[in-house]
Amino acid sequence: MNVLLRAGALFAVAAVAGCSVTVSGDGRPGEGAREALALQSFLLSPAEINAAMGAEGMVAAATQSTLVEDGGRTNPAQCLSVSSVGQEHVYGDAGWTAVRVQSLHEEGADFAHLARQGVIEFSTQAQAAKFLIDSAAIWAACARAGRYAYRSPEADAVWLVGSVDDEDSVLALVTPQQLGEGWTCQRALAAAVNVVADVMTCSYDIEDRAAVTIAGQIADRVAG
């Protein structure tokens, strides 16, 4: 896979530097951004998502061309980066120019599989590389905390946080929901050229490591 930086290298750099980043922004594309619809071609199709997750019947439930505003919902705050995809307070002023985020699951409210895939374009290849390096450090800080609380209008939840790994050049970690009857999510980040693939998958059987597969396939598609 022709990724921007090997995840092992970026994780080692982050570990040595001990870096962390706090950013903010308004969630709107920057000047000169690629058309968001052009980014759509990098996302996997519902059929490909179903195949990666070993599911049937997952469909696109929502697609957007803006970052997601969930700021203030996680404690500790650095775990916002782990909690979901395409977060405004995570990407903020990191140099992003366009975004496409999509959620997929089976129809109805009682679904067994959930996927969120995002492609975030940066102004330069170097900015995308730096975002992955910073993310490795932020994810590691969340992993050291061991858990985080997430507040939402529907219900509050506590999520456990596993160790940060690199799998097939993709940054990854697993977050089981405490008292979630086995509901577990995996987060994955990869990059190619000046685009970051930001992925979360959730199910009751996360052993297939679908988020890593999806992020890697998106990165391959971007790299061409």
C-alpha positions as CSV (number, residue, x, y, z in Angstrom):
1,M,0.0,0.0,0.0
2,N,1.5,3.3,-1.1
3,V,0.7,5.3,2.0
4,L,2.0,8.7,2.9
5,L,3.9,7.5,6.0
6,R,4.4,4.0,7.3
7,A,2.3,3.9,10.5
8,G,5.2,2.3,12.5
9,A,7.4,5.3,11.6
10,L,4.8,7.9,12.5
11,F,4.0,6.1,15.8
12,A,7.7,6.0,16.7
13,V,8.1,9.7,15.9
14,A,5.1,10.5,18.1
15,A,6.3,8.4,20.9
16,V,9.8,10.0,20.9
17,A,8.4,13.5,20.6
18,G,5.7,13.0,23.2
19,C,3.7,15.6,21.2
20,S,0.1,16.6,21.6
21,V,-1.9,19.2,19.7
22,T,-5.0,21.3,20.5
23,V,-6.8,22.7,17.5
24,S,-10.0,24.6,16.8
25,G,-11.9,25.6,13.7
26,D,-15.3,26.3,12.2
27,G,-15.8,23.1,10.3
28,R,-16.0,24.7,6.8
29,P,-13.8,23.8,3.8
30,G,-10.8,25.9,3.1
31,E,-10.2,28.0,0.0
32,G,-9.2,26.0,-3.1
33,A,-10.7,22.8,-1.7
34,R,-11.4,19.9,-3.9
35,E,-15.2,19.5,-4.6
36,A,-16.6,17.3,-1.8
37,L,-18.3,15.1,-4.3
38,A,-14.9,14.3,-5.8
39,L,-13.9,12.9,-2.5
40,Q,-16.9,10.6,-2.6
41,S,-15.1,8.4,-5.1
42,F,-12.6,7.5,-2.5
43,L,-15.2,6.1,-0.1
44,L,-16.1,2.4,-0.2
45,S,-19.5,1.4,-1.5
46,P,-22.1,-0.2,0.8
47,A,-21.3,-3.5,-0.8
48,E,-17.6,-3.1,0.0
49,I,-18.4,-2.1,3.6
50,N,-20.7,-5.1,4.0
51,A,-17.9,-7.4,2.7
52,A,-15.3,-5.9,5.1
53,M,-17.6,-6.2,8.1
54,G,-19.0,-9.6,7.2
55,A,-22.5,-8.0,7.2
56,E,-25.5,-7.9,5.0
57,G,-27.9,-5.1,4.4
58,M,-25.8,-2.1,5.5
59,V,-26.8,1.0,3.6
60,A,-25.6,4.6,3.6
61,A,-27.7,6.3,6.3
62,A,-26.1,9.8,6.1
63,T,-23.4,11.6,4.1
64,Q,-22.0,15.1,4.8
65,S,-19.4,17.5,3.5
66,T,-18.7,19.2,6.8
67,L,-16.9,18.1,9.9
68,V,-18.8,16.7,12.9
69,E,-19.3,18.8,15.9
70,D,-19.2,16.6,19.0
71,G,-16.9,18.9,21.0
72,G,-17.2,18.8,24.8
73,R,-18.8,15.3,24.9
74,T,-15.8,13.3,25.9
75,N,-13.9,13.1,29.2
76,P,-10.9,13.2,29.0
77,A,-11.1,15.7,26.2
78,Q,-8.2,14.1,24.1
79,C,-10.4,11.1,23.6
80,L,-12.6,13.0,21.2
81,S,-10.2,12.0,18.5
82,V,-10.8,8.3,19.4
83,S,-14.6,8.6,19.9
84,S,-15.6,9.1,16.2
85,V,-14.8,10.2,12.7
86,G,-14.2,13.6,11.2
87,Q,-14.4,15.7,14.3
88,E,-14.3,19.5,13.9
89,H,-12.3,20.0,17.1
90,V,-9.8,17.4,16.1
91,Y,-9.1,18.6,12.5
92,G,-9.7,22.3,13.3
93,D,-6.8,24.3,11.9
94,A,-4.7,21.3,10.8
95,G,-4.9,22.4,7.2
96,W,-7.8,20.4,5.9
97,T,-9.5,21.7,2.8
98,A,-12.4,19.3,2.0
99,V,-14.2,16.5,3.8
100,R,-16.7,13.7,3.0
101,V,-18.1,11.6,5.9
102,Q,-20.6,8.8,5.6
103,S,-22.4,6.6,8.1
104,L,-23.7,3.1,7.2
105,H,-25.7,0.5,9.1
106,E,-28.6,-1.9,8.6
107,E,-32.0,-0.3,8.2
108,G,-33.9,0.6,11.4
109,A,-32.7,1.6,14.8
110,D,-31.7,-1.9,16.0
111,F,-28.7,-2.4,13.8
112,A,-25.9,-4.9,14.4
113,H,-23.2,-3.2,12.4
114,L,-22.1,0.5,12.1
115,A,-19.5,2.0,10.0
116,R,-18.3,5.6,9.6
117,Q,-15.9,6.4,6.9
118,G,-14.4,9.8,6.2
119,V,-11.9,11.2,3.7
120,I,-10.3,14.5,4.7
121,E,-8.2,16.4,2.2
122,F,-5.3,18.6,3.4
123,S,-3.6,21.4,1.5
124,T,-0.3,19.6,1.4
125,Q,1.1,16.1,1.8
126,A,3.2,17.3,4.8
127,Q,0.0,18.5,6.7
128,A,-1.6,15.1,6.2
129,A,1.6,13.4,7.5
130,K,1.7,15.7,10.6
131,F,-1.9,15.0,11.3
132,L,-1.2,11.3,11.6
133,I,1.9,11.9,13.8
134,D,-0.2,14.1,16.1
135,S,-3.0,11.6,16.1
136,A,-0.7,8.8,17.2
137,A,0.3,10.8,20.2
138,I,-3.3,11.8,21.0
139,W,-4.6,8.3,20.7
140,A,-1.7,7.0,22.9
141,A,-2.7,9.6,25.6
142,C,-6.3,8.4,25.5
143,A,-5.1,4.8,25.7
144,R,-3.1,5.6,28.8
145,A,-6.2,6.9,30.4
146,G,-7.8,3.5,29.7
147,R,-11.3,4.7,29.3
148,Y,-13.4,7.7,28.5
149,A,-17.0,8.9,29.1
150,Y,-19.1,10.1,26.2
151,R,-22.2,12.2,26.7
152,S,-24.9,12.3,24.1
153,P,-28.6,13.4,24.0
154,E,-29.6,9.7,23.9
155,A,-27.5,8.2,26.7
156,D,-24.2,8.5,28.4
157,A,-21.6,5.7,28.0
158,V,-18.2,4.7,29.1
159,W,-15.8,3.2,26.6
160,L,-12.6,1.3,27.4
161,V,-9.6,2.0,25.2
162,G,-7.1,-0.6,24.0
163,S,-3.5,0.0,23.0
164,V,-2.5,1.8,19.9
165,D,-1.3,-0.4,17.1
166,D,-0.2,-0.2,13.6
167,E,-1.6,-2.8,11.3
168,D,-0.7,-3.0,7.7
169,S,0.5,0.6,7.8
170,V,-2.8,1.8,9.5
171,L,-3.0,3.4,12.9
172,A,-5.6,1.5,14.9
173,L,-7.1,0.8,18.3
174,V,-10.2,-1.0,19.8
175,T,-12.8,0.6,22.1
176,P,-15.3,-1.8,23.8
177,Q,-18.3,-0.2,25.4
178,Q,-18.5,-0.8,29.1
179,L,-21.7,-2.7,29.9
180,G,-22.4,-2.7,26.2
181,E,-23.1,-6.4,25.9
182,G,-20.1,-6.9,23.7
183,W,-20.6,-3.8,21.5
184,T,-17.1,-2.8,20.4
185,C,-15.7,-0.2,18.0
186,Q,-12.4,-0.1,16.2
187,R,-10.8,3.2,15.0
188,A,-8.4,3.4,12.1
189,L,-6.4,6.2,10.4
190,A,-4.4,5.9,7.2
191,A,-3.1,8.5,4.7
192,A,-2.1,8.6,1.1
193,V,-0.8,11.7,-0.8
194,N,-2.6,14.6,1.0
195,V,-5.8,12.7,2.1
196,V,-6.5,11.1,5.5
197,A,-8.8,8.1,5.7
198,D,-10.7,8.2,9.0
199,V,-12.7,5.1,9.9
200,M,-14.7,3.7,12.7
201,T,-16.5,0.3,12.7
202,C,-18.7,-1.1,15.5
203,S,-20.3,-4.5,15.9
204,Y,-20.8,-7.3,18.4
205,D,-17.9,-9.2,16.7
206,I,-15.0,-6.9,16.0
207,E,-12.4,-9.7,15.5
208,D,-12.4,-9.1,11.7
209,R,-10.7,-5.7,12.3
210,A,-12.8,-4.2,9.6
211,A,-11.8,-0.6,10.2
212,V,-8.2,-1.3,9.3
213,T,-9.3,-3.1,6.1
214,I,-11.5,-0.1,5.1
215,A,-9.0,2.6,5.9
216,G,-6.3,0.6,4.0
217,Q,-8.6,0.2,1.0
218,I,-9.4,3.9,1.0
219,A,-5.7,4.8,1.1
220,D,-5.0,2.5,-1.8
221,R,-7.8,4.1,-3.8
222,V,-6.4,7.6,-3.1
223,A,-2.9,6.6,-4.0
224,G,-4.1,5.2,-7.3
